[in-house]
Amino acid sequence: MLFHCGKFKLDLSQPKVMGIVNVTPDSFSDGGRHLALEAALDHARRLVDEGAVILDIGGESTRPGAAPVSVQEELDRVLPVIEGLRDISVPISIDTYKPEVMRAALDAGADMVNDVNALQSAYALDMVAKTTAGVCLMHKQGAPQNMQQQPHYQDVIADVSLFLRERVAAATSAGITVERIVIDPGFGFGKSLEHNLVLLKNMHAFTLLGVPVLAGLSRKSMLGAITGRDVGGRVAASVAAALIAVQRGASIVRVHDVRETVDALKIWNALEK
């Protein structure tokens, strides 16, 4: 299975690791650590050296309770990083729900859009369709400001699957070929711990939608709720969660701890040959 994103075609016959580069002062795990341009560039290059095959650049935190930032502020954070990584050997993903940021990032050299809003913003579908960019369509319930207050589903697998099926259909109808689409069930985005565990246990259900599945569990609060550890102590739990996601059908895992996750997947891949 090949995932087409910009000038790249990624072979997803074996799971791949997406490395996180947060250019924000308030992300839940590493907010502020890579806000300076050189720090962000160094971090991104290190993640590639450790085995990341996609870099996900984000300029606005979407953690629960996070406040939105303006288009201009987000652009000021992410564009210098994307431009600084233009010649890197892996696809660059822009983590944003704003069409204006998507457009500017793609013009600056990004190859993929990772959208927590699944291209529901006005003009987002048509704008991405006119490019060759890949896209990740994610499910969420509510907005970052309120999504964790009282999440509720009739059937979380059925509800999330239906939403993602409809967004894939909307994307292909707009002209985004299916080879350019991956989906994300949105762990922690309007889900309780029980919802998250049901999603992880039943990841294979999302592979039935016919496009690759991306899982983002790295250092999230669900892992803290289970282990009792704070954000900085969730590396082992994050690696375990990523490995379980892959075993249950995920083709891409989005992580902070690239080296550790890559090593774990090498062991898994050796057994699967």
Helices and strands as residue ranges (DSSP letters): E 2-5, E 8-11, E 16-22, H 37-50, E 54-58, H 71-84, E 92-95, H 99-108, E 112-115, H 124-129, E 134-138, H 156-174, G 178-180, E 181-184, H 193-201, H 204-207, E 214-215, H 221-227, G 231-233, H 235-247, E 252-255, H 258-272
